[in-house]
Every structure is written in C-alpha cells, then in structure tokens.
Amino acid sequence: MQEKKIIYFVAGEPSGDFIGSEIISELLKIYPSPSIYGVGGHYMEKFSFKSLFPMSDLSVMGILPVLLRIRSLYKRINQVVEDILSKNPDIVILIDSPDFNQRVAKKLRKKSFKSKIVCYVAPTVWAWRQKRVKSMAKDFDHLLSILPFEDEFFSKNGLNTTYVGHPAIPLIKQSNEKIFRLKYKINDNPILIFLPGSRDSEIKRHVKPFKEAFSKIKETIPNLTLAIPINDKKKHLISPYFKDAIIITDEEEKLLLFKEADAACASSGTVTLELGLSLTPMVVIYKLDFITWAIVSRLARVKFVSLVNLVLNKSSVTELLQNKCSPKNITKSILELLTNHKTSSNQKKDLLEFKNVMEDGSMTPSKRAAKTIQEILKE
C-alpha cells in the first residue's frame, strides 16, 4: 500500500490559487487521500482544503504597499513556518508570491527543515535582482518554471529546474465558432478589449488614460465595440467610466472574447500571455507608483516587460510604460492595429511563433508539474 503523503502549499495570489488547485487535482490521481495543508483561496478550497489564513493577506504588490504592511507580512511568514514545522510535510510547494515565499523557504532552512522545498513560478530575477538566484539555489530544491527560457537561466545558476509550461495554455481552446459575437449580436463590428489589471491600484492608474484614448479612437471607428473583462468585485472601478462597454466577469467567456476580438489594450501580466496564445494583437500598457518605478527602472536587466516580447526576444508588441502610457500614445498604437492590416498581420505571425514555443509537448502543465513532484518525492 502506498504511503500517505503530507503536502503543503502556499499560494498568495488568485493565479497561484488556480495553479495550486490544478496540481492538487493531478496529485490526487497519483496519491490516495493525501493530507493537504497551507495557504490558498477558493480554487484550492474546492478540494476540502482549509487555508491557514485568508490568502488576500498576502496579495500585496509594489515596494511602498509592501513597506506599509511589512509587520503583518512578517507575522504571516512566521505563522506559515511554524505551521509547516508542526505538520512536517513530505514536500512544500511555494507558488508565486516570491518575496513572501522565499522568506518562508529561508526560515525553514535555518530551522533545519529536511523535506523538499519546491518553488512553482519563478520570480523575475532574470529581469532584475539577478544576484538573488544564488540564494534561491540554497533555499529551494527544485523550480517548476512556466516560461521556456527560464530552464537554462536557473539551471546554469545551480537551481534544478523543470519547464512545465504555463497554466494558461490548456485554457485557450481552439474554436472557429464566433460564440461571443453571436451572444452579444456584434456581427462584423470590430471589437477592442481593455484589460486594466487585477489590482485596484493598477485599474485606477490605467482607466483614465485609456478612457480618453478610447474617445479619440471612437471618432475614427464609430462602430467599435469595447469589451472589458474584469473580476466581479472590481466592476465598480470600471462601470462609471464606460457606460456602453460589454463588461465580462466570466473566465470562460473572457477566453472566447480573446479569440474573436480584433485588438486589445492590456495591462502587463498573465493576460498578455493569454492574448498571445489566442493570437489577439495587442498593445501593452503599465504604470507603477513613482517610488516603485524609480527603483525598478534602474534595476531592470531586460529590454521588455510583456511576455510575448520576452519569449520572442524582440519588440513585436508595443509597450507603453509609465510616462509613455498616455492617451495620445494609446490612441495612436491601437488605431495602428485596427486600421493597418499589415501591422496586425505581422503581429499575428509573431504570436503564432510565440504560441508554438509555449506549447511544447502534449502533457498539460499541471500534469507535468505533478509528475515532477512525484519524481522529487522519490529522491
């Protein structure tokens, strides 16, 4: 009879919660009735998982917001470490939330924790703070990476790494049916997607320049339909600005929209990968608070921020960052995609190349991750 496993997860963001739930689903096929503990959200809780504390306590981004909550975050770090030591799991899987999770790993090492510690979703140390990779190699036993170029970077710096694929890949279903257009009776009118971000601060910084730009774009393309996918809890931050937009809160409907839209204006992040896999031409925007931007821009070691450009290592997608994220620049870039067939066609060719690089192999990312975890547990 197979030994019962104790597995500990820490996910600090909604995306990490989803990843955790997908791995749990696959691990349940390998191990009978494992004991699963840790921190997560509603996706993981579908598997009778009870979070140690609300996952939202860890959802903080930006240097200034983190500093303002530093005491409570350290309290949560200590709470997680003590819980892991008391549960003594066979493996600890720390998903995303790099600043929090690496501190957890570091404290566990100092307390002579013997079981394997796995990092799932690498921090962007290849982009900035590259010296951090050396400490990662000491704190983690293995890295499960979601971007193809990370395998070589981390492996050569001493951290065992397996590229498992991005969790968004299996969500992008191939379909030629225009389901979204039929539902909303859009017919052949062009569709523009606006993706302002998932955090309140991101939405507030992006909504005003885009609103001004959209008014100008509509002057050139009067029949343009605007669709805005947004978390239902964030809808109130968008609705007052765009009375006639189609607001999408359903994840599956969002991905159907991506397949049928003509262009997108997206905040940098996972959605740019989803758009890329859907072959949707896009312009990427992003603004940070002044202090965070001043620090990040000086430490950055990469030429791009969008995942499409990073994976292809070329400027395929227009990036409008910080001061360049202006109504004038947004208007010009979006109109170029919507009115210049050559521009949109060239970007679609690049997106197809991007899609082929990302979709390496037939196994789903969660299944590949679970198989890798199984191998680690055998060591």
C-alpha positions in Angstrom: 0.0 0.0 0.0 1.3 3.4 -1.0 2.4 5.6 1.9 0.1 8.6 2.7 1.7 11.8 1.7 1.6 15.2 3.5 1.8 18.1 1.0 2.0 21.7 2.0 1.1 24.6 -0.4 1.4 28.3 -0.1 -0.3 30.5 -2.7 -0.6 34.2 -2.2 -2.4 35.4 -5.4 -5.5 34.3 -7.3 -3.3 32.9 -10.1 -1.3 30.9 -7.6 -4.5 29.6 -6.1 -5.6 28.4 -9.5 -2.3 26.7 -10.1 -2.4 25.0 -6.7 -5.9 23.7 -7.4 -4.8 22.2 -10.8 -1.8 20.5 -9.1 -3.9 19.1 -6.3 -6.3 17.7 -8.9 -3.4 15.8 -10.6 -1.7 14.7 -7.4 -5.0 13.1 -6.2 -4.7 10.8 -9.2 -1.2 9.7 -8.0 -1.5 9.6 -4.2 -4.6 8.2 -2.4 -6.0 10.6 0.2 -3.0 12.8 0.8 -3.1 15.3 3.7 -3.0 18.8 2.1 -2.4 21.9 4.2 -1.3 25.5 3.7 -2.5 28.9 2.3 -4.8 29.3 -0.7 -8.1 30.6 -2.0 -11.4 29.4 -3.3 -10.0 27.3 -6.1 -8.0 25.2 -3.7 -10.8 25.1 -1.2 -12.8 23.0 -3.7 -10.6 20.1 -2.6 -11.6 20.2 1.1 -8.6 22.4 1.7 -8.7 24.8 4.6 -6.4 27.8 4.3 -4.3 28.7 7.4 -5.5 32.3 7.0 -7.1 34.4 4.2 -5.0 34.3 1.0 -5.8 38.0 0.5 -3.5 38.9 3.4 -0.6 38.1 1.0 -1.9 39.9 -2.1 0.3 43.0 -2.0 2.3 44.4 -4.9 4.8 47.3 -5.2 7.5 48.4 -2.8 5.6 51.1 -1.0 2.4 49.0 -0.3 4.7 46.1 1.0 6.6 48.5 3.3 3.3 49.8 4.7 2.3 46.2 5.6 5.7 44.8 6.5 4.9 43.9 10.1 1.7 41.9 9.3 3.5 40.1 6.4 6.4 39.0 8.7 3.8 37.8 11.2 2.2 35.7 8.4 5.7 34.4 7.4 6.4 33.2 10.9 2.9 31.7 11.2 3.4 29.7 7.9 6.9 28.5 9.0 5.6 27.3 12.4 2.7 25.5 10.8 5.0 23.7 8.3 7.3 22.6 11.1 4.3 21.3 13.1 2.8 19.4 10.2 6.2 18.1 9.0 5.1 17.6 5.3 6.9 15.4 2.8 7.1 18.3 0.4 6.4 22.1 0.5 5.2 23.7 -2.8 5.5 27.5 -2.7 3.6 29.1 -5.6 4.5 32.6 -6.9 4.4 35.5 -4.3 8.3 35.4 -4.4 9.1 37.9 -1.7 6.9 36.1 0.8 7.6 32.5 -0.2 11.4 32.8 -0.4 11.5 34.2 3.1 9.4 31.2 4.2 11.9 28.9 2.5 14.9 30.7 4.0 13.5 30.4 7.5 12.7 26.7 7.1 16.3 26.1 6.0 17.6 28.0 9.1 15.4 25.7 11.2 16.9 22.6 9.6 13.7 21.6 7.8 14.7 18.4 5.9 11.9 17.8 3.4 12.0 19.1 -0.2 11.0 22.7 -0.9 9.7 23.4 -4.4 9.2 26.9 -6.0 6.5 27.0 -8.6 6.6 30.1 -10.8 9.9 31.8 -10.7 10.4 35.4 -9.6 11.6 37.5 -12.4 15.2 37.5 -11.2 16.3 37.3 -14.8 14.8 40.7 -15.3 16.2 42.4 -12.2 18.0 41.4 -8.9 19.9 38.6 -10.7 22.1 38.0 -7.6 19.0 36.7 -5.9 19.2 33.4 -8.0 22.2 32.3 -5.9 20.2 32.4 -2.7 17.3 30.7 -4.5 19.6 27.8 -5.3 20.3 27.4 -1.5 16.7 27.9 -0.4 14.8 25.7 -2.9 15.4 22.1 -4.0 13.6 22.5 -7.3 12.0 25.1 -9.5 8.9 24.5 -11.7 9.1 27.2 -14.4 6.3 28.5 -16.6 8.4 30.3 -19.2 10.7 28.3 -21.7 13.8 30.5 -21.3 13.9 30.1 -17.5 15.1 26.5 -17.5 18.5 27.3 -18.9 18.9 30.5 -16.8 18.2 28.9 -13.4 19.9 25.6 -14.1 23.2 27.2 -15.0 22.9 29.1 -11.7 22.7 26.0 -9.7 18.9 25.5 -9.2 17.4 22.3 -10.5 14.7 23.5 -12.9 11.9 21.9 -15.0 9.9 23.8 -17.6 6.3 22.6 -17.1 4.5 25.1 -19.2 2.2 28.0 -18.4 -1.0 27.1 -16.6 -3.0 29.3 -19.1 -2.1 27.0 -22.1 -4.8 24.4 -21.7 -7.4 27.1 -21.0 -7.1 28.5 -24.6 -9.4 26.2 -26.6 -9.2 26.2 -30.3 -12.5 27.2 -32.0 -13.6 28.8 -35.2 -17.1 29.5 -33.9 -17.9 33.1 -33.2 -19.8 32.4 -30.0 -19.1 35.7 -28.3 -20.2 37.8 -31.3 -23.4 35.8 -31.6 -24.3 36.2 -28.0 -23.8 39.9 -28.0 -25.1 40.5 -31.6 -21.9 42.2 -32.6 -21.8 40.8 -36.1 -18.8 42.1 -38.0 -18.2 45.3 -36.0 -14.6 45.5 -34.7 -14.0 44.5 -31.0 -11.4 46.2 -28.8 -10.6 44.6 -25.4 -9.5 46.7 -22.5 -7.7 44.8 -19.7 -6.8 47.4 -16.9 -5.2 44.9 -14.5 -6.4 42.9 -11.5 -5.4 45.1 -8.5 -7.3 48.3 -7.5 -4.1 50.4 -7.9 -3.5 49.1 -11.5 -7.1 49.7 -12.6 -7.1 53.3 -11.2 -3.8 54.2 -12.9 -4.9 52.7 -16.3 -8.6 53.6 -16.6 -8.2 57.4 -17.1 -5.6 57.4 -19.9 -7.5 54.6 -21.7 -10.9 56.4 -21.4 -9.5 59.5 -23.0 -7.8 57.4 -25.7 -11.0 55.4 -26.4 -13.0 58.5 -27.0 -10.5 59.5 -29.7 -10.4 56.0 -31.2 -14.2 56.0 -31.5 -14.1 59.2 -33.6 -12.1 57.2 -36.2 -14.0 53.9 -35.8 -17.6 54.8 -34.7 -18.9 51.2 -34.8 -16.1 49.9 -32.5 -17.3 47.7 -29.6 -15.5 47.8 -26.3 -15.3 44.7 -24.1 -13.8 44.8 -20.6 -13.1 41.5 -18.8 -12.9 42.2 -15.1 -13.3 40.5 -11.7 -16.9 40.9 -10.5 -15.6 42.6 -7.3 -13.7 45.2 -9.3 -16.5 46.0 -11.7 -17.4 49.2 -9.7 -14.0 50.7 -10.6 -14.8 50.4 -14.3 -18.5 50.8 -14.8 -18.7 54.6 -14.2 -16.2 55.3 -17.0 -17.6 53.1 -19.8 -21.4 53.1 -19.9 -21.7 51.3 -23.2 -18.9 48.7 -22.8 -19.6 45.0 -22.5 -18.4 44.0 -19.0 -17.2 40.4 -18.8 -16.9 38.7 -15.4 -16.9 35.1 -16.5 -13.5 33.5 -17.2 -14.6 31.2 -19.9 -16.4 34.0 -21.7 -13.3 36.1 -21.5 -11.3 33.5 -23.3 -14.0 33.3 -26.1 -13.7 37.1 -26.4 -9.9 36.8 -26.8 -10.5 34.5 -29.8 -12.9 36.9 -31.5 -11.5 40.3 -30.8 -9.6 42.5 -33.3 -7.2 44.1 -30.8 -6.5 44.6 -27.1 -5.1 47.2 -24.8 -3.8 45.2 -21.8 -2.0 45.8 -18.6 1.3 43.9 -18.5 0.8 40.4 -16.9 -0.6 37.0 -17.5 -3.4 38.3 -19.7 -0.8 39.3 -22.3 0.2 35.6 -22.5 -3.5 34.6 -22.8 -3.9 37.1 -25.6 -0.8 35.8 -27.3 -1.9 32.2 -27.2 -5.3 33.4 -28.6 -3.4 35.2 -31.4 -5.0 38.5 -30.5 -3.0 41.6 -31.5 -2.3 43.9 -28.5 -0.8 47.0 -27.1 0.7 46.6 -23.6 0.4 49.4 -21.0 1.6 49.7 -17.4 2.1 52.4 -14.8 3.5 52.0 -11.3 3.7 54.3 -8.3 6.6 56.8 -8.6 8.8 55.2 -5.9 8.4 51.6 -7.3 9.0 52.7 -10.8 12.1 54.7 -9.9 13.7 51.6 -8.3 12.6 49.0 -10.8 13.6 51.0 -13.9 17.1 51.4 -12.5 17.5 47.7 -11.6 15.9 46.2 -14.7 18.1 43.9 -16.8 15.7 43.2 -19.7 14.6 45.1 -22.7 10.9 44.2 -22.4 8.1 43.7 -19.9 5.4 41.8 -21.9 5.7 38.0 -22.0 5.3 37.9 -25.8 8.3 40.1 -26.3 10.4 38.4 -23.6 9.8 34.9 -25.1 10.4 36.0 -28.7 13.3 38.3 -27.6 12.1 41.1 -29.9 9.8 44.1 -30.0 6.7 42.6 -31.5 4.1 44.1 -29.1 4.1 47.8 -28.5 4.9 48.6 -24.8 3.7 51.9 -23.3 5.2 52.1 -19.9 5.0 54.8 -17.2 5.1 58.3 -18.9 4.6 56.7 -22.3 1.3 55.3 -21.1 -0.5 58.5 -22.3 -3.9 58.9 -24.1 -2.1 60.1 -27.2 0.2 57.1 -27.4 -2.5 54.6 -26.6 -4.7 56.1 -29.3 -2.0 56.0 -32.0 -0.9 52.4 -31.2 -4.5 51.0 -31.0 -5.5 52.7 -34.3 -2.4 51.3 -35.9 -3.5 47.8 -35.0 -7.2 48.3 -36.0 -6.7 50.2 -39.3 -3.4 49.0 -40.7 -3.8 45.4 -41.9 0.0 44.9 -42.3 0.7 45.9 -38.7 -1.9 43.5 -37.3 -0.9 40.7 -39.7 2.8 40.9 -38.8 2.0 40.8 -35.1 -0.3 37.7 -35.6 2.6 35.9 -37.3 4.8 36.7 -34.3 2.0 35.5 -32.0 1.8 32.2 -33.8 5.6 31.8 -33.3 5.1 32.6 -29.6 2.3 30.1 -29.3 4.4 27.3 -30.9 7.3 28.0 -28.4 5.0 28.0 -25.4 3.0 24.9 -26.3 5.9 22.5 -26.1 4.7 18.9 -25.7 1.3 17.2 -25.3 1.2 16.9 -21.4 -0.7 19.7 -19.6 1.4 22.0 -17.3 -0.4 20.7 -14.2 0.2 17.1 -15.1 3.8 17.7 -15.9 4.2 19.5 -12.6 2.5 16.7 -10.7 4.8 14.1 -12.4 7.9 16.2 -11.5 6.7 16.5 -7.9 6.3 12.7 -7.8 9.9 12.3 -9.0 11.1 14.7 -6.4 9.4 12.8 -3.6 11.1 9.6 -4.8 14.6 11.2 -4.3 
